[in-house]
C-alpha cells in the first residue's frame, strides 16, 4: 500500500508573487497574490483570467485582476515524484 504524502507548496522564488498552499500526494491547491507593476501592466476594468499550463507540472490558475494586483487560486497536478 502506498503512503500518502502531505506537504506545503512554497513560493517559487519570484519576489513579485506570494503564495501558500498544500498538496496531498501529487495533487495540490495554492492561493497566491501577484503584482504586475514590474510588467507595467494595469487593469483599469477588473477582470478574471483562467490559465492552464502543461509543463514540469500541470496547473490551472483562476485569477482576479484589478489595477496592478492579481489574486488567484491554483490547482496543481505534480508530474514528478515528490521527494521524501
Phi, psi and omega in degrees: 000135182280149181267126179286140179246138177240136181210177179253134176269116183269173178297148184276011178093354178279122183287350180261006180227134173239129180215154174214144181191189180212161174221150174238112186067240181254005181250133182217164177222138176219154176248137183219159174232131183230139176250137185258015181300321182294336178269000185056037179259133177233139178244093182294317178262122180302145180209173179234136176236149176235123180237142174231133183229135175242091181234231176298322173235160175258137176208158176234127178252136169240116190227133173263131183239136174210136186053247180241026182233139174237136179237128185209178177233140183237128174256128190237139168242112184276118182284317184281160178291142179283131179293141179265000000 
